[in-house]
Every structure is written in structure tokens, then in C-alpha cells.
Amino acid sequence: MASEPLFDKIALIGIGLIGSSLARVVRRENLARHIAIATRGETTLKRAEELGLGESYTTDFAEAVRDADLVVVSVPVGASGQVAEAIAPALKTGAIVTDVGSTKRSVIAQMAPHMPEGVHFIPGHPLAGTEKSGPDAGFASLFENRWCIFTPLQGTDPAALEKLSEFWRRCGSNIDTMDAGHHDMVLAIVSHLPHIIAYNIVGTADDLESVAKGEVIKYAASGFRDFTRLAASDPTMWRDVCLHNKDAILEMLARFSEDLAYLQRAIRWGDGDKLFDLFTRTRAVRRSIIEAGQEIDAPDFGRQALEHPPKPS
Ligand code: NAP
């Protein structure tokens, strides 16, 4: 028997991979009596309706948030400010407004100035995703055993933070809280840099004249394939991440370039010990990730589960 809904009305602004996964888990876990869906375009809205993701559907963001107790903004980070401006006049006093954006300092700078007195704005970021986008890509178990990080502003109401934490726990996530600047630095290394490296290596392979494109595709399983999954991620989302976490990404890229030069030198001078030591250290990092339950120790980089997510409910 499902527990009592946490909220009367939840408004989901943006109904792509993240928004539609939330809609599915909110329904499955009975977290709200009413799910209001809002998205920018008619085509996405129609698809969300066909999938039966909510109770009401609109392209008018303000209409969706009216009387909502929880508003979750799941749009590319560069659009956060416009969304905040559009919903602000319709937010009810006491409502919790959160987001799922992959960068936090920029989202806070864009959204916080629009938040009316009496509304609890709590920035968030679920560390869960795939390279797919749109309402068809979502699935209810996306957030299971994944971290959701909050970067609360000074003076955040502890009761509102606890209620939002409970919401994400019921979506299956573990909760962490940190400063927005620290979040952006951590995510630059664990998420943003790997995507940039993947985009770069796949771009380099695509530009090569000495190796035929057909060969790159044919022999991809040798390692290249694992980069192509990241490099297939949504261009709009990742353009915005790069533009909105510029400082932290540039700092990590500088470190990365130095370390790459060290590796290049070791290869040039035939320094096998240096190479062996690094490759041994990095192997241990993967073991720790598996031990922490954030990956499975299966062939094919454990991607089977993501490639065949449960059917939408
Ligand atoms: P998505 O599948 O591409 O969906 C994007 C949603 O935002 C759609 O509803 C789209 O509306 C709407 N949208 C796009 N541009 C907009 C604009 N300029 N103004 C208003 N709405 C706009 O994206 P997603 O993967 O769910 O990502 C959403 C957010 O989650 C991003 O901030 C991202 O950083 C964050 N995030 C993503 C992942 C991931 O792996 N994908 C993981 C964690 C966090 P229409 O389709 O109607 O145009």
C-alpha cells in the first residue's frame, strides 16, 4: 500500500529525460495528488500527454505552478532565469521551488533574484542521467541509489529542506548538501570534464584523414565506443553546462593538460614504470566506484541496465 502523498500538487517545468523520470517515479510512489506538466513546445507537451505523465498539461509555465506545493525546474541551465521570471508571479506562498540543473552557481544567480518572499528556493542536482533526452527517454528507476545534491542558500528553512529531502529519498536517491561553488568544482571533474574529453576524442576521430570513418566504427569496441556514449549526450544541455561552469571547467582542463603532458613525456621516453604506476592507481579508482555501488562489475562497462531501462509505467 503506497504511503500518503507528500504534496497536493507538483509542477514539473520541463519534461525531458529528467522531468519525465520524475513524473514516472512521482506516480509510482504516489508522491503527489496532482502532477502539472509544463514544457516549452507543443510537440513535447503532446508526447507527455500521450504517455500519460501527469494530470494537467500546458505550455504556460505560470499556469502550471499556480497552487503548486513543489515546483521542479528541469530545463537546460541557460534557460533557468527565463523560467524563474515566468513562474515568479504565480508561485504560492510556502511553495518549494527546486531545480535539477548540472551547474549550481549560475542557476542560483539566474533564479534567486526572481523568487518572491515566502517561497522556498532550494537548488538541487540529481546525479543521474543517460545520454538520451526527451519525454520518451525517462524511466522511474533513474534516481535509484543515485546522489541528489542540494546547494541551499543561507537562511533556507530547515523544514522545507527536510521535505524536499524526503521527496528525493522517496524517489530512491541519497541526499548530500554542499556549497554551490564546491558542487561546481566537484562536478567539473566527475562529469563535465569526462564529457568534454569524450566530445573531443570523438571529434578528433571524426576529423582524421589517415583512418577511414568505416574503420573507426568497425573497430569501436576497442575502447572508442565507451566515449561515444558520453559524446552522444544532448548538445543543448552540454553547451549550457560548458558556458555556465566556465571557471571550474577551465581550472580542471588546465590540470588535465598538465597531467596529459606528463603521460605524453613518459610515453616518449619509454618510462614504463611511470605508466604502470598510473595505470595501477587508476584501476583502484574503478574498484572503489564499484564497491560504492555506483557501477556494476560486469563486462560491457555495465551499461546493459542503462541501455535497456524498465519500460515506462
Ligand atoms: P531534455 O531531455 O533535453 O529536456 C529538456 C526540457 O527542457 C524539455 O521539456 C524542453 O522543452 C525544455 N527546454 C529546452 N530548452 C528550453 C528553453 N530555452 N526554455 C524553456 N524550456 C526549455 O533535458 P534533460 O536531460 O531532462 O535535462 C534537464 C536539466 O537536467 C538540465 O539542466 C540538465 O543540466 C539537468 N540534468 C541532466 C542530466 C542528464 O544526464 N540528462 C542529469 C542531471 C541533471 P521542449 O522539448 O518543449 O522544447
Boltz pocket constraint, residues with backbone or C-beta under 6 A from the ligand:
constraints:
  - pocket:
      binder: B
      contacts: [[A, 13], [A, 14], [A, 15], [A, 16], [A, 17], [A, 18], [A, 19], [A, 38], [A, 39], [A, 40], [A, 41], [A, 42], [A, 44], [A, 45], [A, 73], [A, 74], [A, 75], [A, 76], [A, 77], [A, 79], [A, 83], [A, 100], [A, 101], [A, 102], [A, 103], [A, 125], [A, 126], [A, 127], [A, 128], [A, 129], [A, 130], [A, 131], [A, 132], [A, 133], [A, 134], [A, 135], [A, 234], [A, 237]]
      max_distance: 6.0
